[in-house]
Amino acid sequence: MNSTAFFVAHLREGELQQVKDLEKRLREETGEKIVLVAYKHDITAAGKEDKE
């Protein structure tokens, strides 16, 4: 089974600000309410799920 494990990424303040800046730019360009979500891929957890 090919599964993936994604968890909410814990971003540093500078990284979080970059995400917020990109959200703002996308909202201005599209006129849409844009929200970005950061996830990290956990290969170790995905491997455990594959064995089950």
OpenMM code with the backbone's topology and positions (N, CA, C; nanometers):
from openmm import Vec3, app, unit

residues = "MET ASN SER THR ALA PHE PHE VAL ALA HIS LEU ARG GLU GLY GLU LEU GLN GLN VAL LYS ASP LEU GLU LYS ARG LEU ARG GLU GLU THR GLY GLU LYS ILE VAL LEU VAL ALA TYR LYS HIS ASP ILE THR ALA ALA GLY LYS GLU ASP LYS GLU".split()
positions = [
    Vec3(0.0852, -0.1181, 0.0000),
    Vec3(0.0000, 0.0000, 0.0000),
    Vec3(0.0893, 0.1238, 0.0000),
    Vec3(0.0608, 0.2184, -0.0856),
    Vec3(0.1403, 0.3399, -0.0948),
    Vec3(0.0685, 0.4510, -0.0185),
    Vec3(0.1062, 0.4747, 0.1060),
    Vec3(0.0405, 0.5777, 0.1857),
    Vec3(0.1391, 0.6888, 0.2176),
    Vec3(0.0850, 0.7995, 0.2604),
    Vec3(0.1681, 0.9131, 0.2973),
    Vec3(0.1251, 0.9624, 0.4339),
    Vec3(0.2198, 1.0192, 0.5053),
    Vec3(0.1903, 1.0752, 0.6368),
    Vec3(0.2325, 1.2215, 0.6350),
    Vec3(0.1366, 1.3087, 0.6521),
    Vec3(0.1640, 1.4516, 0.6544),
    Vec3(0.1147, 1.5090, 0.7858),
    Vec3(0.1953, 1.5975, 0.8433),
    Vec3(0.1632, 1.6623, 0.9697),
    Vec3(0.1811, 1.8124, 0.9528),
    Vec3(0.1121, 1.8886, 1.0330),
    Vec3(0.1267, 2.0337, 1.0270),
    Vec3(0.2727, 2.0691, 1.0536),
    Vec3(0.3296, 2.1531, 0.9676),
    Vec3(0.4694, 2.1947, 0.9828),
    Vec3(0.4798, 2.3039, 1.0885),
    Vec3(0.5819, 2.2954, 1.1689),
    Vec3(0.6090, 2.3992, 1.2684),
    Vec3(0.7118, 2.4941, 1.2072),
    Vec3(0.6645, 2.6133, 1.1703),
    Vec3(0.7493, 2.7099, 1.1021),
    Vec3(0.8071, 2.8118, 1.1990),
    Vec3(0.9285, 2.8545, 1.1683),
    Vec3(0.9882, 2.9636, 1.2449),
    Vec3(0.9193, 3.0933, 1.2043),
    Vec3(0.9372, 3.1968, 1.2847),
    Vec3(0.8679, 3.3236, 1.2617),
    Vec3(0.8933, 3.3778, 1.1212),
    Vec3(1.0175, 3.3741, 1.0753),
    Vec3(1.0500, 3.4243, 0.9423),
    Vec3(0.9827, 3.3444, 0.8316),
    Vec3(0.9774, 3.2135, 0.8488),
    Vec3(0.9120, 3.1271, 0.7510),
    Vec3(0.7614, 3.1514, 0.7484),
    Vec3(0.7034, 3.1680, 0.8673),
    Vec3(0.5610, 3.1963, 0.8774),
    Vec3(0.5278, 3.3295, 0.8095),
    Vec3(0.6141, 3.4275, 0.8269),
    Vec3(0.5922, 3.5569, 0.7637),
    Vec3(0.5952, 3.5452, 0.6115),
    Vec3(0.6821, 3.4611, 0.5585),
    Vec3(0.6878, 3.4388, 0.4142),
    Vec3(0.5566, 3.3791, 0.3630),
    Vec3(0.5001, 3.2859, 0.4389),
    Vec3(0.3724, 3.2256, 0.4004),
    Vec3(0.2634, 3.3324, 0.4017),
    Vec3(0.2608, 3.4144, 0.5052),
    Vec3(0.1603, 3.5212, 0.5146),
    Vec3(0.1757, 3.6214, 0.4013),
    Vec3(0.2992, 3.6544, 0.3669),
    Vec3(0.3238, 3.7475, 0.2567),
    Vec3(0.2729, 3.6902, 0.1249),
    Vec3(0.2964, 3.5614, 0.1027),
    Vec3(0.2496, 3.4974, -0.0197),
    Vec3(0.0967, 3.4924, -0.0235),
    Vec3(0.0337, 3.4624, 0.0896),
    Vec3(-0.1124, 3.4643, 0.0971),
    Vec3(-0.1648, 3.6012, 0.0555),
    Vec3(-0.1047, 3.7049, 0.1101),
    Vec3(-0.1479, 3.8414, 0.0803),
    Vec3(-0.1324, 3.8723, -0.0679),
    Vec3(-0.0182, 3.8361, -0.1248),
    Vec3(0.0067, 3.8619, -0.2663),
    Vec3(-0.0943, 3.7874, -0.3540),
    Vec3(-0.1220, 3.6623, -0.3201),
    Vec3(-0.2196, 3.5851, -0.3964),
    Vec3(-0.3599, 3.6435, -0.3851),
    Vec3(-0.3969, 3.6909, -0.2661),
    Vec3(-0.5277, 3.7543, -0.2484),
    Vec3(-0.5395, 3.8789, -0.3347),
    Vec3(-0.4329, 3.9587, -0.3363),
    Vec3(-0.4335, 4.0817, -0.4155),
    Vec3(-0.4411, 4.0509, -0.5652),
    Vec3(-0.3702, 3.9486, -0.6111),
    Vec3(-0.3669, 3.9140, -0.7530),
    Vec3(-0.4962, 3.8486, -0.8012),
    Vec3(-0.5575, 3.7678, -0.7152),
    Vec3(-0.6743, 3.6907, -0.7581),
    Vec3(-0.8071, 3.7513, -0.7135),
    Vec3(-0.8037, 3.8326, -0.6098),
    Vec3(-0.9281, 3.8839, -0.5538),
    Vec3(-1.0025, 3.7789, -0.4725),
    Vec3(-0.9380, 3.6679, -0.4474),
    Vec3(-0.9972, 3.5573, -0.3708),
    Vec3(-0.9357, 3.5507, -0.2322),
    Vec3(-1.0102, 3.4946, -0.1382),
    Vec3(-0.9556, 3.4709, -0.0052),
    Vec3(-0.8702, 3.3452, -0.0117),
    Vec3(-0.7400, 3.3630, 0.0014),
    Vec3(-0.6444, 3.2525, -0.0114),
    Vec3(-0.5826, 3.2237, 0.1250),
    Vec3(-0.5820, 3.0972, 0.1624),
    Vec3(-0.5163, 3.0535, 0.2849),
    Vec3(-0.4230, 2.9393, 0.2487),
    Vec3(-0.2964, 2.9521, 0.2845),
    Vec3(-0.1994, 2.8459, 0.2601),
    Vec3(-0.1771, 2.7676, 0.3881),
    Vec3(-0.1589, 2.6386, 0.3750),
    Vec3(-0.1364, 2.5509, 0.4890),
    Vec3(-0.0043, 2.4784, 0.4661),
    Vec3(0.0802, 2.4742, 0.5674),
    Vec3(0.2111, 2.4096, 0.5558),
    Vec3(0.2084, 2.2748, 0.6272),
    Vec3(0.2410, 2.1717, 0.5510),
    Vec3(0.2532, 2.0374, 0.6051),
    Vec3(0.3942, 1.9866, 0.5807),
    Vec3(0.4364, 1.8946, 0.6648),
    Vec3(0.5639, 1.8274, 0.6409),
    Vec3(0.5335, 1.6806, 0.6166),
    Vec3(0.6146, 1.6191, 0.5336),
    Vec3(0.5983, 1.4787, 0.5020),
    Vec3(0.6882, 1.3986, 0.5945),
    Vec3(0.6324, 1.3058, 0.6662),
    Vec3(0.7084, 1.2221, 0.7585),
    Vec3(0.7285, 1.0856, 0.6940),
    Vec3(0.8457, 1.0664, 0.6369),
    Vec3(0.8766, 0.9414, 0.5669),
    Vec3(0.8752, 0.8235, 0.6634),
    Vec3(0.9239, 0.8449, 0.7842),
    Vec3(0.9273, 0.7376, 0.8843),
    Vec3(0.7866, 0.6886, 0.9159),
    Vec3(0.6947, 0.7818, 0.9401),
    Vec3(0.5576, 0.7435, 0.9706),
    Vec3(0.4906, 0.6790, 0.8509),
    Vec3(0.5195, 0.7285, 0.7321),
    Vec3(0.4611, 0.6709, 0.6101),
    Vec3(0.5094, 0.5272, 0.5937),
    Vec3(0.6352, 0.5014, 0.6219),
    Vec3(0.6898, 0.3671, 0.6110),
    Vec3(0.6216, 0.2713, 0.7077),
    Vec3(0.5920, 0.3171, 0.8275),
    Vec3(0.5240, 0.2325, 0.9257),
    Vec3(0.3846, 0.1994, 0.8775),
    Vec3(0.3157, 0.2990, 0.8175),
    Vec3(0.1801, 0.2745, 0.7684),
    Vec3(0.1828, 0.1734, 0.6551),
    Vec3(0.2846, 0.1799, 0.5696),
    Vec3(0.2942, 0.0884, 0.4569),
    Vec3(0.3065, -0.0566, 0.5012),
    Vec3(0.3680, -0.0811, 0.6194),
    Vec3(0.3901, -0.2175, 0.6685),
    Vec3(0.2674, -0.2758, 0.7326),
    Vec3(0.1705, -0.1917, 0.7684),
    Vec3(0.0506, -0.2423, 0.8358),
    Vec3(-0.0477, -0.3026, 0.7394),
] * unit.nanometer
topology = app.Topology()
chain = topology.addChain("A")
for resn in residues:
    res = topology.addResidue(resn, chain)
    for name in ("N", "CA", "C"):
        topology.addAtom(name, app.Element.getBySymbol(name[0]), res)
